[in-house]
Amino acid sequence: MNPFASIGRAVLTVLAHIGRLALFTARALAGIVSPPIYTRLILSQMIRIGYFSLPVVGLTAFFTGGVLALQIYLGGNRFGAEAIVPQVVVLAVTRELGPVIAGLMIAGRVGAAIAAEIGTMKVTEQIDALTTLATNPIKYLVVPRIVAAVISMPILTAIGDSIGVMGGYAVSVYSLNFTGYTYLKNTMDFAHQDDIIALMGCYNGFNSKGGAQGVGNATTNAVVSSSILILAADYVLTALLFHK
């Protein structure tokens, strides 16, 4: 009934989770720089994380760019500032919405899949079997996924940014009567001015327990924690890079 005891338990639980995550991250980073390197597994995970995520990232970015162009036009139309649509779309997509949306989509698709896959291996003792066979589970399961995510995410973000800008172009030209050449020229002129997901999926999968319910909880925790960290990192990077 002591409120201080409850607060203390909560603080200790949070610190314990942070400590386990820090140790897990250190083991994963050590595995990246030490042999052996499972090249085939890395390439396989790049296909799963990167190539198979292109449709969801592309569609989301396209419609986001289109909606953004429409909303900016409707807002700017009240003040006679419709011409700013290309500049604001490319700024919002490349600096903010493109990377964040790509990260959130990958967190929902890949983070959940990784947590469920590794969590199932954990509760069915397949990870223990790897250890018995003298195979480091961090090297075999975690490192390929982290390396693949680190390589794939910038590529997916660049593709998502491009598709998002083209979504704004499509709506502006075909629905708002913008001139295509002028829109692209303004976009290019203004543009010249200026992975967390795999780690959280692997961590929550490795720490899952309690059968199917534990795997489900690990999957949920992976998506939620990845999404929160993506938004927090977005704020920090925006404040550091663009705040004046």
N, C-alpha and C positions, 0 to 999 in steps of 0.2 A: 504493500500500500504506500510505501515511501516513494514520492515522486522523483526524488533524486536518484533512487536506485533504478527506476525505469529509464531515466535519462542516461544514466551511466551504462546500463546494458545496451541501449541503442547506440551510444557513441562507440562502445567497445565492438559491437557487431559491425558497424561501418568501418572502423579501423582494421578489423580482421579481414573484411572483404578487400579493402585497399591493399593490405599486406599480401594477401594471396594473389591478387591481380598483379602486383608489382613483381613478385617472385615468378609468376607464370610468364610475364612479359620478359623478364631477364633471361629465363630459360629459353624462350622462343628466339630472342635476339642472339643468344649464344649459339643456338642451333643453326641460325642463318649463316654465320661466319665460320662454322666448323664442318669438316667433312663427316659423312658423305653427303653429296648433293643429289637429290632425287629429281633429275631433270625431267624425266617422263611424267612424273606426278605433277610437277609445276606446270608443264604444258597442258596437261589434262585439266587442271584446275583453272588455268587461264581461259580455256574454252568454256568451262562451266560458269565461271564468274563473269568473264568479259563478253564472249561472243553470244552466249544464250541470254544475256541481259540486255542486248542491244534493242530488241523490240519494245520492251517495257520502258526503257530509258528514252528511246526515240519518240514513241507515241506521247509519253508524258511531257517531254520537252516541247514537242510541236504544238500541242494544244495549250500548253502554258504560254508559249510565245504568242499564239493567236489571241488568247484571252487578254493577255497583257496589252497587246496593241489595241484591241477594241476598247478596253477600259481607259487607256491613256487618251485615245482619240475622243471618247465621250467626255472625259474630264477636261481635256484641253480645248474642246470645242466651245465650252462656256466662256473662255477667255481669248478665243481666237489664236490658240497656240497649237493647232493640229500638226504643224510642221515638226514638232519635237518628237513625234512618235518614233521615228527610226533611232534617234539618239538614246531615248530613254529605254527602248526595248533592248538594244545591244548592251547598254550599261547594266540594266537589271538582270538580264539573262547571264551575261558572262561573269559579272562580279558576284552575284547573289543567287538567283534562282536556279541557274544551270547546275552549279556544283552541289547545292543543297538538295535539289530534287533528285539528281543522280545518286547522291549518297543515301537519301532516304529510300529510294526505290531498291537500291542494292541491299540496304539493310533489311528491308522487308523480304526480299527474295532470297538473297544469298546468306545473310546472317541467320535467318531462321533455318535454312536448309543445313548449314554447317552445324548449328547447335543441335538440331534433331539427329543428324547423322552421327556425330561424335557422341552425343548423349546416349543414343541407342547402343553404340559400341561399348560405352562405359557400363551401362546397367546390365548388358549381356556378357560382360567380362572379356570382350574381345581385346580391349586395351591391355588387360592383364596378360592375355595370350601373346600379344606382341612383345611385352617385356620378357615373358618366359622364353621366347624365341630369340632373345638378345637383340631385339629391334627397339630403338628408342622411339617411343610413341610421339614425343614432341617433334623429332626430326621427320618422322614418317607421316604424321597427320597434320601437325600445326604449321610447320615451316612452309611446305608447299602451298598451303592456302594463303598464308600471309604474303609470301613473295608474289603469288599470282594476283592477289588483290592490289598490292602496291603497284604492280606493273599495269594492271587493267584499269584501275580507277581514273588515272589522268587521261587515258585514251577515251574512256567512256564519257568523261566530263567534257572533253573537247568536242566529241561527236554530239553530245547532248546540247552543248552551247550552239553549235552550228545549226542543228535542227531546230532549236528554239528560236533562233534569229530568223530562220526561213519560215517558221510558223507565223511570226509577226509579219514577214514580207507577204506571205500568201493572203493573210486577212487584209492587210493594208492595201494591196494592189487589186485584189479581186472583190473585196467588199467595201472598201473605203475610198476607192478611186484614186489611190496614189499612183504616181508614175514609177514604174519598176526601176528604171535607170537612176532616177533621183533618189529613190529610197535606198538602193544599194550604195550609191555614192556617199550619201550622208552617213550610212552605217559604217562604211569602211573608213571614212575620214574621222569619225568620232572614235572608232575602235582603236585607231593608232595613237590616241592620246594616253593613252595610259596602259589511313585506311583503317583503322579503328574497327571496321566492320568484321573483318576476318578474325581479328584478335578477340573481340567480344564473343563471337560465335564459338570459337574454339574454347575459350575460357569457360563459358557457361556450359558447353557440352561436356568438358572434362570434369566439371564439378557437379554434374547432375547426379541424382540418386533417387531411389524410391520407385523404380519401374517406370511405367508409361506416364504416370502423373509427373514424375520428376523430369522426364524428357520434355513434356509439355511446358512445365515451368521454366526449364532452361531455354527453350525456344522463345517463349515470351520475354524472358529477361534479356536475351541476346538482342532482340529487335528493339526493345525499349531503351536499353542502355546504349546501344549503337546510335539510335536516333537522338537521344539526349546529348551524347558526346559530339555528334555531328553539329547540332545547333549551337552548342557551347563553343566548339572550335570555330564555327563560322563567325560568331560574335567576336571572339578574341582576334582572329585574323583580320576581320574588317576594321576593328579598332586600331590594330597595329599598322596595317598597310594603307588605309584610306582616310584615317582620321587626321585632321589638320587643325 
